[in-house]
Amino acid sequence: MIIKNINDVEKEIVTGKGVQKVVKQNLISIADGAPNFTMRRFIVEPGGFTFYHTHDYEHEVCILAGEGIARTKDAELKIKKDMAILVIPNEVHQFINNGNEDLVFLCIIPN
């Protein structure tokens, strides 16, 4: 069993065209011996947003703090603390913080 304090996990600033004010932590990953899934924590500062992107695998998201918008090709949906989200394979998506505090969420993806 691997147990970590999330405050001890390295924070990586996400950079690139189409992303702003986002920090990522790989809480549990293949590097820890996880055979199937990676658990990541994202912190999106007010005014920030993740990439508008797609990939061929599902992922699950759990909003831990804050509020914002989950953007898809067809909609902009309000999200907030205590919501769970399924992003299906090949669905274009983006998370936008339009609130006044950090938008914090867990994201589970296959390895």
N, C-alpha and C positions, 0 to 999 in steps of 0.2 A: 504494500500500500504506500502511496506517495501522498503526503500531506504538506501543504505549503500555506504560508501566510501571503495573501495576494499583495500585500504592501512590500514584500521582499522580492517580487518578480519584476525583472527589468521592464521599463517602459520604453517603447520605441515610437518615435514621432513618425507618423505615416506621411510620406511626401510623394509628390508627383502632380501632374496636371489633372485637375478634377477632384482634388481632395484638399480640405482646409481644416486646420485646428483639430486634428484627430491624433490620439495616442492609442497604441495597441499593446496589450500584454498577452503572451502565450502562457496561460496559466498551467495547463496540462497539455502535453504534446507527445509526438513520437520520440522526442529527445528524452522524455521522462519514462519511456517504455510503454506508452499508451498505444495499443495495437490498432485501434479502429478510428478513434475520434480525437480531435484537438478542440480544447475549450479556450476561447480567447475572450478577453475583456477589452472593450473599447470605451474610450472617454472622448466625447465630442463636445468641445467647448461651445458656448453660445455663439451663434453665427457660423458654426462649422458644419461640415458635411463630408460624408464618405464618397467614394467613387460611385458614379452611376454606371453600373456594370452588370454582367451576367456570367454564369458559369454552369457547367453541366451537372452539378450536384446540388442536392437540397442543403439547406442549413436552417437551424433553429436559433431563434433570438429571444432573449428574455430581458426586458427593460427593468433595470435595477433602480434608476433614478432619473429624474428630469422628464422632459416632454419634447416632442418634435413631430416630424412628418416622415412616414415611410412612403417613398415615391416609387411608383411602378410606371410601366408604359401607359397605363390607362387611368391611373388615379393617384391622388395624394391623400393618404390616410393619416389621421391624427393618432399618435402613439404617446403613451405615458407610462410611468412607473407601474409595475405589476402586470404588464401585458406580455403575452407570449405570441411569437410570430413564426410562421412557417414560410420560408422563401423556397418555392419549388424550383426544381432544376430548369435552367434556361430562362428564368424570370428576371427581367431587367429590374434592378432595385437600387435604392439609395436611401440613406438615413440622414436627415437634416435636423439640426438643433435650431429651432426657432424660439426657444425659451430663454429664460434668464439665468438658468443654472446648468451645470454639466448634464448632458445626456449620457448615461452610463448603461451599457448593455453587455450581456454575455452572448457569444456567438459560438455555436457548436458546428463543426464541419468534419467531414470524413478525412482521414489521413491520405 
